[in-house]
Amino acid sequence: MSESIWLAIGLVLLFEGIGPFIAPDGWRKMVAQLSAQPDTQLRRIGGCLVVAGIVIITMMG
C-alpha cells in the first residue's frame, strides 16, 4: 500500500512538472488565465478533476 501511494505521488509530480519544464512561457500564461477565472469556474474545473480522479481510481482498484 505504501509503495502505491509513493508511486502515485511521484506520477503526480512528474506530470505537474512537465508543463513548466517543457514550455515555461505557455505554462505561465495558462496559470495567469486560470487566476483570472471566477471562483465558480475554478470550482467546476476542480470538481471535474476530482470526479475524473475518483473514476480512474475506481477503475484501477
N, CA, C and O atoms as a GROMACS GRO file, in nm:
protein
  244
    1MET      N    1   0.082  -0.119   0.000
    1MET     CA    2   0.000   0.000   0.000
    1MET      C    3   0.086   0.126   0.000
    1MET      O    4   0.062   0.219  -0.077
    2SER      N    5   0.186   0.128   0.085
    2SER     CA    6   0.273   0.244   0.096
    2SER      C    7   0.345   0.272  -0.037
    2SER      O    8   0.359   0.387  -0.077
    3GLU      N    9   0.390   0.166  -0.103
    3GLU     CA   10   0.458   0.183  -0.231
    3GLU      C   11   0.365   0.244  -0.335
    3GLU      O   12   0.408   0.326  -0.416
    4SER      N   13   0.240   0.205  -0.332
    4SER     CA   14   0.142   0.258  -0.428
    4SER      C   15   0.121   0.406  -0.408
    4SER      O   16   0.109   0.482  -0.504
    5ILE      N   17   0.115   0.449  -0.283
    5ILE     CA   18   0.095   0.591  -0.254
    5ILE      C   19   0.215   0.672  -0.303
    5ILE      O   20   0.198   0.777  -0.365
    6TRP      N   21   0.335   0.624  -0.276
    6TRP     CA   22   0.454   0.695  -0.322
    6TRP      C   23   0.462   0.697  -0.475
    6TRP      O   24   0.505   0.796  -0.534
    7LEU      N   25   0.421   0.588  -0.538
    7LEU     CA   26   0.418   0.584  -0.683
    7LEU      C   27   0.320   0.687  -0.737
    7LEU      O   28   0.351   0.758  -0.833
    8ALA      N   29   0.202   0.696  -0.676
    8ALA     CA   30   0.102   0.794  -0.719
    8ALA      C   31   0.153   0.936  -0.701
    8ALA      O   32   0.135   1.020  -0.790
    9ILE      N   33   0.215   0.965  -0.588
    9ILE     CA   34   0.269   1.099  -0.564
    9ILE      C   35   0.378   1.131  -0.666
    9ILE      O   36   0.384   1.242  -0.718
   10GLY      N   37   0.463   1.034  -0.693
   10GLY     CA   38   0.568   1.054  -0.793
   10GLY      C   39   0.512   1.083  -0.931
   10GLY      O   40   0.564   1.168  -1.003
   11LEU      N   41   0.406   1.011  -0.970
   11LEU     CA   42   0.345   1.034  -1.100
   11LEU      C   43   0.280   1.173  -1.108
   11LEU      O   44   0.289   1.240  -1.210
   12VAL      N   45   0.216   1.214  -1.000
   12VAL     CA   46   0.156   1.348  -0.997
   12VAL      C   47   0.265   1.453  -1.014
   12VAL      O   48   0.249   1.546  -1.093
   13LEU      N   49   0.374   1.440  -0.940
   13LEU     CA   50   0.483   1.536  -0.952
   13LEU      C   51   0.544   1.536  -1.092
   13LEU      O   52   0.577   1.642  -1.145
   14LEU      N   53   0.557   1.420  -1.150
   14LEU     CA   54   0.610   1.408  -1.285
   14LEU      C   55   0.524   1.485  -1.384
   14LEU      O   56   0.573   1.567  -1.461
   15PHE      N   57   0.392   1.456  -1.382
   15PHE     CA   58   0.302   1.521  -1.478
   15PHE      C   59   0.286   1.670  -1.450
   15PHE      O   60   0.271   1.748  -1.544
   16GLU      N   61   0.288   1.710  -1.324
   16GLU     CA   62   0.277   1.852  -1.291
   16GLU      C   63   0.402   1.928  -1.335
   16GLU      O   64   0.395   2.047  -1.367
   17GLY      N   65   0.516   1.863  -1.336
   17GLY     CA   66   0.640   1.929  -1.371
   17GLY      C   67   0.669   1.936  -1.520
   17GLY      O   68   0.755   2.013  -1.563
   18ILE      N   69   0.599   1.857  -1.600
   18ILE     CA   70   0.625   1.854  -1.744
   18ILE      C   71   0.596   1.990  -1.808
   18ILE      O   72   0.674   2.038  -1.889
   19GLY      N   73   0.483   2.052  -1.772
   19GLY     CA   74   0.444   2.180  -1.832
   19GLY      C   75   0.548   2.290  -1.815
   19GLY      O   76   0.596   2.345  -1.914
   20PRO      N   77   0.584   2.323  -1.689
   20PRO     CA   78   0.684   2.429  -1.672
   20PRO      C   79   0.823   2.391  -1.723
   20PRO      O   80   0.903   2.479  -1.756
   21PHE      N   81   0.853   2.262  -1.730
   21PHE     CA   82   0.984   2.220  -1.780
   21PHE      C   83   0.994   2.237  -1.931
   21PHE      O   84   1.095   2.286  -1.981
   22ILE      N   85   0.890   2.196  -2.003
   22ILE     CA   86   0.894   2.198  -2.149
   22ILE      C   87   0.860   2.336  -2.206
   22ILE      O   88   0.927   2.384  -2.297
   23ALA      N   89   0.756   2.399  -2.152
   23ALA     CA   90   0.710   2.528  -2.206
   23ALA      C   91   0.679   2.625  -2.093
   23ALA      O   92   0.563   2.647  -2.060
   24PRO      N   93   0.782   2.682  -2.032
   24PRO     CA   94   0.758   2.769  -1.916
   24PRO      C   95   0.673   2.893  -1.948
   24PRO      O   96   0.592   2.934  -1.866
   25ASP      N   97   0.691   2.951  -2.066
   25ASP     CA   98   0.614   3.070  -2.100
   25ASP      C   99   0.466   3.037  -2.120
   25ASP      O  100   0.380   3.108  -2.070
   26GLY      N  101   0.438   2.929  -2.191
   26GLY     CA  102   0.300   2.887  -2.210
   26GLY      C  103   0.235   2.847  -2.079
   26GLY      O  104   0.116   2.875  -2.058
   27TRP      N  105   0.310   2.783  -1.992
   27TRP     CA  106   0.258   2.743  -1.862
   27TRP      C  107   0.224   2.866  -1.779
   27TRP      O  108   0.120   2.870  -1.713
   28ARG      N  109   0.312   2.967  -1.783
   28ARG     CA  110   0.290   3.091  -1.709
   28ARG      C  111   0.163   3.162  -1.758
   28ARG      O  112   0.085   3.213  -1.678
   29LYS      N  113   0.143   3.163  -1.890
   29LYS     CA  114   0.023   3.226  -1.947
   29LYS      C  115  -0.103   3.150  -1.905
   29LYS      O  116  -0.206   3.211  -1.875
   30MET      N  117  -0.095   3.017  -1.905
   30MET     CA  118  -0.210   2.936  -1.865
   30MET      C  119  -0.247   2.962  -1.719
   30MET      O  120  -0.365   2.973  -1.686
   31VAL      N  121  -0.146   2.971  -1.633
   31VAL     CA  122  -0.172   2.997  -1.491
   31VAL      C  123  -0.232   3.136  -1.474
   31VAL      O  124  -0.322   3.155  -1.391
   32ALA      N  125  -0.185   3.233  -1.551
   32ALA     CA  126  -0.241   3.369  -1.543
   32ALA      C  127  -0.387   3.369  -1.586
   32ALA      O  128  -0.470   3.437  -1.525
   33GLN      N  129  -0.420   3.294  -1.692
   33GLN     CA  130  -0.559   3.286  -1.738
   33GLN      C  131  -0.646   3.217  -1.633
   33GLN      O  132  -0.760   3.260  -1.610
   34LEU      N  133  -0.595   3.113  -1.572
   34LEU     CA  134  -0.672   3.044  -1.468
   34LEU      C  135  -0.697   3.134  -1.348
   34LEU      O  136  -0.805   3.132  -1.290
   35SER      N  137  -0.596   3.214  -1.311
   35SER     CA  138  -0.612   3.301  -1.194
   35SER      C  139  -0.713   3.412  -1.221
   35SER      O  140  -0.766   3.472  -1.126
   36ALA      N  141  -0.741   3.442  -1.347
   36ALA     CA  142  -0.838   3.545  -1.381
   36ALA      C  143  -0.981   3.491  -1.383
   36ALA      O  144  -1.076   3.569  -1.393
   37GLN      N  145  -0.997   3.360  -1.373
   37GLN     CA  146  -1.131   3.300  -1.377
   37GLN      C  147  -1.204   3.324  -1.245
   37GLN      O  148  -1.142   3.332  -1.139
   38PRO      N  149  -1.337   3.335  -1.251
   38PRO     CA  150  -1.413   3.348  -1.126
   38PRO      C  151  -1.407   3.219  -1.044
   38PRO      O  152  -1.380   3.111  -1.097
   39ASP      N  153  -1.433   3.233  -0.914
   39ASP     CA  154  -1.425   3.118  -0.824
   39ASP      C  155  -1.516   3.004  -0.866
   39ASP      O  156  -1.479   2.887  -0.854
   40THR      N  157  -1.635   3.036  -0.915
   40THR     CA  158  -1.728   2.929  -0.954
   40THR      C  159  -1.672   2.845  -1.067
   40THR      O  160  -1.689   2.723  -1.069
   41GLN      N  161  -1.606   2.909  -1.162
   41GLN     CA  162  -1.547   2.836  -1.275
   41GLN      C  163  -1.433   2.746  -1.226
   41GLN      O  164  -1.421   2.632  -1.271
   42LEU      N  165  -1.351   2.798  -1.135
   42LEU     CA  166  -1.241   2.717  -1.082
   42LEU      C  167  -1.294   2.599  -1.001
   42LEU      O  168  -1.236   2.490  -1.004
   43ARG      N  169  -1.405   2.619  -0.929
   43ARG     CA  170  -1.464   2.508  -0.854
   43ARG      C  171  -1.517   2.401  -0.948
   43ARG      O  172  -1.505   2.282  -0.919
   44ARG      N  173  -1.576   2.443  -1.059
   44ARG     CA  174  -1.624   2.344  -1.157
   44ARG      C  175  -1.508   2.263  -1.214
   44ARG      O  176  -1.516   2.141  -1.227
   45ILE      N  177  -1.400   2.332  -1.249
   45ILE     CA  178  -1.282   2.264  -1.303
   45ILE      C  179  -1.227   2.167  -1.198
   45ILE      O  180  -1.198   2.052  -1.230
   46GLY      N  181  -1.213   2.213  -1.074
   46GLY     CA  182  -1.164   2.127  -0.967
   46GLY      C  183  -1.255   2.008  -0.943
   46GLY      O  184  -1.207   1.896  -0.923
   47GLY      N  185  -1.385   2.032  -0.946
   47GLY     CA  186  -1.481   1.923  -0.927
   47GLY      C  187  -1.470   1.818  -1.035
   47GLY      O  188  -1.475   1.698  -1.007
   48CYS      N  189  -1.456   1.863  -1.159
   48CYS     CA  190  -1.440   1.768  -1.270
   48CYS      C  191  -1.312   1.687  -1.255
   48CYS      O  192  -1.311   1.567  -1.284
   49LEU      N  193  -1.204   1.750  -1.211
   49LEU     CA  194  -1.079   1.678  -1.191
   49LEU      C  195  -1.092   1.575  -1.079
   49LEU      O  196  -1.039   1.464  -1.090
   50VAL      N  197  -1.162   1.612  -0.972
   50VAL     CA  198  -1.182   1.518  -0.861
   50VAL      C  199  -1.264   1.398  -0.908
   50VAL      O  200  -1.230   1.284  -0.879
   51VAL      N  201  -1.372   1.424  -0.981
   51VAL     CA  202  -1.456   1.314  -1.030
   51VAL      C  203  -1.375   1.224  -1.124
   51VAL      O  204  -1.383   1.102  -1.115
   52ALA      N  205  -1.298   1.285  -1.214
   52ALA     CA  206  -1.217   1.205  -1.306
   52ALA      C  207  -1.116   1.120  -1.228
   52ALA      O  208  -1.094   1.004  -1.262
   53GLY      N  209  -1.056   1.177  -1.125
   53GLY     CA  210  -0.962   1.100  -1.043
   53GLY      C  211  -1.027   0.985  -0.972
   53GLY      O  212  -0.971   0.875  -0.965
   54ILE      N  213  -1.148   1.009  -0.918
   54ILE     CA  214  -1.221   0.902  -0.849
   54ILE      C  215  -1.258   0.790  -0.947
   54ILE      O  216  -1.248   0.672  -0.913
   55VAL      N  217  -1.299   0.828  -1.067
   55VAL     CA  218  -1.335   0.726  -1.167
   55VAL      C  219  -1.212   0.642  -1.202
   55VAL      O  220  -1.222   0.520  -1.211
   56ILE      N  221  -1.099   0.706  -1.222
   56ILE     CA  222  -0.977   0.633  -1.258
   56ILE      C  223  -0.936   0.541  -1.143
   56ILE      O  224  -0.901   0.425  -1.165
   57ILE      N  225  -0.939   0.593  -1.021
   57ILE     CA  226  -0.902   0.511  -0.905
   57ILE      C  227  -0.996   0.391  -0.891
   57ILE      O  228  -0.952   0.280  -0.863
   58THR      N  229  -1.125   0.415  -0.912
   58THR     CA  230  -1.222   0.307  -0.901
   58THR      C  231  -1.199   0.201  -1.010
   58THR      O  232  -1.208   0.081  -0.983
   59MET      N  233  -1.170   0.246  -1.131
   59MET     CA  234  -1.147   0.151  -1.240
   59MET      C  235  -1.018   0.070  -1.218
   59MET      O  236  -1.011  -0.047  -1.254
   60MET      N  237  -0.918   0.132  -1.159
   60MET     CA  238  -0.790   0.064  -1.139
   60MET      C  239  -0.790  -0.024  -1.013
   60MET      O  240  -0.709  -0.116  -1.001
   61GLY      N  241  -0.880   0.006  -0.921
   61GLY     CA  242  -0.880  -0.068  -0.793
   61GLY      C  243  -0.963  -0.184  -0.792
   61GLY      O  244  -0.971  -0.253  -0.691
   0.00000   0.00000   0.00000
